[in-house]
């Protein structure tokens, strides 16, 4: 705990990054924002890691053993760290990636006088035997998801900056909140509340109006201010942003982010199991949303592991088809191309997609076009390199009428394969290295066993009967918001409504079979889970396998499924007329 006086109030934790490559000015804006007493920030936190990012960092480390961390974080610290030290603002980030020790040393070299600690133990590349399912070969990365107690330990020991490897995104809030309020490992409800707050702010402006489905609700269209979580001693929190910044903090924007990249309501984490079906949201004033009622239970006996393998090489060329006979032209082009290439069997994998954007009697040339997107994969870069893309040019004068491509011939690129896994906690040594060099092993939470966590009781949430009466053919998004995202090879689509009547209708309407029908052919053979979160007037769809071996390997035009929720909202359905605005 920081001090007795500070622990009497909520800790104010401001996010400065939602991914590697996010807004560099966010750190300065968060530190300087506000402008009135009480708007100061106690902790800056930033999330820089994703499954794809670990591949990027692994490539960098393969070229330079001293690399492997997010360099944009170091750029931000050059700008603000001296001011943070002067003001007593702590900094916590997972930007250490595959080399937290290297990032800590680089921060020391900035000469700000900051006391820097780092957390390690997540990198399992040196000991793969305990991972399930078994890992074959030599993965480029294999990282267990650690929790927040190493961060809390470092802050308690006086660190000004704590950098980590792979911790859960929410741990960047859990750790500082546990330190500030002096929580114990058995304070499961408080920890779960901090997990929810961390989940909301970890993607930066997605909590403050970014990527929000109901655009008409956002009256301030400036770039959204980054979010702040005010976490109280009982784990409840208020999500807000600095006064005068763009965007919107509302029950809707917070709901959207709560539904992002989750699966079942029992959200498994290293410090606790957080029960998202106990979350309650309420309006706490302009740009302020209160989160309360969150229940937690014991964490699972294993830790999640993200394993990334080198998958080989790929190349994509997109042929443009215009006007009449689109399908016949596409079939002709495909047959000609693979004849020129010597057959499809030359490649380990081939994916051909006809993407229809064309309209009959189009008003412009562009509106009369469709794309034939051809992707090939192989372990040998020469097979899918310029020999493939150059071959498409042989169709320029001998193919279909109107032939052209979206790009010149391109070279091959390496891709990765994501493998979800688990590891027993006993096989991972969660370690914090303090500013003075002392190494401490971080203890596991109590109550971890092989027994599945029991779901706490939730308030009676029996929905009202769905509204009857006449219906109107309208887009699903007329009454339903959505946010979609990737989780390994799966996609989640969180769907929510703004009224009880709309939720009662959505719950009755959206079965798994209907969701599969609305999502179209690519979901026809995929398993789909549907989870209810009545406290949020929400449903969560998990579409298994839509991304195959993960984002880095996917051949979908939208490989992170960011647009899948908006596609679902665009589908025409029969909506009760009483619900249509």
C-alpha positions, 0 to 999 in steps of 0.5 A: 500500500502506498500510504494510509492517506492515499488508500482512503481514496480511489487510485486513478490509473490512466491508460496510455496505449492499447497496442504496439503502435498506438498514439505516442502523445497519449502519455503526455496527454494523460499526464497533463490532462485535467486542469482542476484539482483531483484530476491528477493521475497516480499511475500510467499504464500501457498495453503493448502486447497481443498474440501477433505482437509477440511474433513481431517482437520475436522476429526483432529479437532473432535479428538482435538479441538485445531487442524484443521489447516495444520501442514505442514505450521507450519513446513515450518514456523519453518524453514523460518519465522525468515529469512522472518521477517529479510528480510521484506518478508510477508507470506500469507496462507490459512493453517488456515483451520478450525482453523485460530486462533489456527494456528496464536497462534502456529506461535506466539509461534515460537518466531520469533517476527513476527506480525501475523494476521488471517482472519475468518468468512468463517466457517458457521457451527454455522449458516447454515440457510442462505445456499442454498440449505438448509443444513440438519443435522450437516455437518462436515464442511461448509465454504464460500469462502472469498476474498482477502480484509481481507488479504490486510487489515491485511498487511496494518495494518503491519502484517508479516504473515496472515493466513486464513480459506477458501478463494479462492485460488487466494485470496492469490495473490489478497490480497497481490497485492491489498495491495502493489498497493493500489487498491480499490474495484472498480479496477475490471480489476486489481483485475481480473488480479490478480485472473488469476495470483493467479489461475496460481501459486496456484497449485505450480509446475503445472505452471512450467512443472509439470503434463504437457502434452507435456513432450518433451517440458521440457528439464530440467527434474529436479523437477520443481521450484515453480512459481512466479507471478510478479503482476504489478499495472494494474493487468498484471503479469509475471509468472516465476521461480527462475533461475537455477531451474528445469522445464519450464515456457512457454505459454503452461505450463501457458495455461495448468494451466489456464484451470485447474478446471474452468467451464464457462469463466466468473469465479465467485469470491468474489472480482470480476468476472474474464473473462478468455476469455479475458486473453492474454498470450505472451512470455516475455523471457526465463521462463517468460510468460506475462499475460495481457488484463484481464477484470473484472466485478462485483462479484455475490451477493452470495458466494460459499460454500463447505459443507462436510457431513459424508457419512458413511463407505466404503471398497474396495477389488480388485481381480486379474484375469489372462489369459483366460476367464476374463469376465466369471471369473469375473461374477463367482467371483462376484456371489460367493462373494455376495452369501457368503456375504448374498446378495447385499442388505446387503449394502447401495451401491455396485460398481463392476468394471472390469478393463481390463489390460490384453493382449492376449498371454502376454509377462509377467504374469502381462500383462495377468491380469485384476482387479475386483474392488469391493467397498461397502458402508454403514452407519454401519462400521461393515457391510463393515469392515473385515466381507466384506473383509474377505469374499473375502478370502473364494474364495481363494480355492473355486473360479476361477482359479488363484485367488489372491488379490492386498491386504490382507483383509482391514478394513473400512474407513469413507468417506465424501460427498461434497455438493456445495452451496451458501450463501448471502454475508449478511449472512457472516461476513468477519473478520480480527483479527490484530496482536494487537487483534483488530477485523475488519469487511471487507466491501463487494465490490461495485456494487454487485447486483442480476444482472448477470455480463455482459461479457466485449467485447473480441477481434475478435476471429473468427477462421480460417476455419479448415484445409482440405486435407487428414487425419491420424489416430492418438491420439488426443494428437498428436496435443492437450494438456489437463489438467483435475481436479475435481470440486465437483462432476464434472470434467473439461478437459481443451484442448488447441493447439499450433497453430491457424490451430490446434485450428480451427480443434479442434473447428470444430471437438470436439462437445459435442457428440463427446466428450461423445463418446471419453470419453466412457461409464461413460460419456454416460448419463452425461451432458457435457458443452463445452466452448470456450476460443479462446484467449488461443486456448482452449476449456473447457469441464465440465463433470457433475456428473462423481464424484458423491458426490465428491472426498471423496465419488467417487469410480472411480479408479482415484477419482480426474480425474487427468488422464481423460484428458490424457485418452482423448488425447490417443483416436484415431481420424482422424487428418488432416495430415498437423497438425501431426508432 
